[in-house]
Amino acid sequence: MELYTVQLAKWRLVKAKDIPLLDITLRSGNRCFAPTPKLLGDYKAGRITAEEYRSEYYRLMRTSYRVNATQWDRLLRQPKVAIACYCKAGAFCHRLLLKEMIEKACNAEGIAFTYKGEIED
């Protein structure tokens, strides 16, 4: 699997490169990979730290991996995919946390994994 990350506003760049896009946002994306409204709201309001967000998002995704096994398997078996959210490149966000989890899941499943980076232009 070749994995890319991208800001959702730059979806046209992904389309031009013929890379499948997976929207992982709470608003418009696949909820299996999105944070909960409470988690996102607490982080944006400063009620929790980035580390607390990371810990809770990992917990959510571990549950999602068990409950949504078919969707996770479909994701891991794609030859290439770009995961997208609204955060700007370089900002702390869940697409980078999910990238780490996808890499671990690929390694556990014996699937070759390469992170190809953030698509910015």
N, C-alpha and C positions, 0 to 999 in steps of 0.2 A: 504494500500500500504506500502510495505517495500522498502525504497530507500537507495541505496548505492552510494558512489562516488568512482571513481578509475582513476588513470592515465592510459591513453589509452595503453601505453607500457606494462601494466600489465593485458591485456585482457585475458590471459591464466588462471589467477587466477579466474576470473569471470566465465569463461567457466567451469573450474573444479568444481566450486560451483553450477553450473547449474542455474546461474542467467542471465536473458536476459540483453544484453548490448545495450545501446543507445549512439552512438557516437554523440557528440554535437559540434564537431569541425567545423571550417570554411572549412578546406581542404577536409575532407572525410566524414563529418557527416551530420546529418539532419539539414538543414539550418534554419528550424523553430526555433531552439533553439540555434543557433550559433550567435556570434557577427558579425557585418559587417566587411569587410576588412578595412575600414577607422577607425572604432572604435578600432579594434585590433592593427592596425598600429600606430595610434596616441598614444595608451597606451605604446606599446613596445618602441616607439621612445622618450617617456618622454614628449610628447606634451600635455598630459592630466594626471591628478592625478587619483589615484585609486578611489577616491570619484566621480570624474567626469565620470569615466568609469562605476562605479556602477549605477549612475543616468541614463546614456544613455542606458545601457544594460537593466535596468528595464523598461525604456520607450519602447525599442524595443520588449521586451517580453510581455508587456501589449498589444501592437499592434498585435503581433503574436498570443496571446491568442484569440483575436477577429477574426483575419483573418484566422487562422489555427485551428479553434475550433475542428474539427474532430481529428486532430493529437494530440492536447492537451488532448481531452477526452480519446483517446486511451491510451495515456501515463498515465493519472491519474487512469485509470481503471485496469492497470496491477497489479497483486498481488505483484510482486517484480520486480525491475529493478535497474541496475547500470548505472549511467550517467558518461560518460568519456570524458576527453579532454587531451591535451598533458602536461598540467602543472604538476609540481611535487606536491606531497602531502604536505599540509601545506602552499603552496604558495597562494597568492591572485589570484583567477581565477573565471571564469564565471560558472564553475560547482557548486561551493559553493553558488553563487548568485542564480543560477537556483534552487538549492535545497530549498532555502528559498521561492522562488516563488511557487514551486510545493507544499510545505507544506501549504502555504496560499490558494492556489487553492483547495487543498484537503479539508481544513477546510471549505471553502466557499461552496463546493459541498457536504459536509457531508460524506466525505470519510475518513476512519481511516488512519492515517499516522504515520509511524515510521521511523526515520532516523537511519539506522543501522551502519553508519560510513563509513570511508575510508577503502577500501580493499587494504592492503599493502603486505600481505603474506598469 
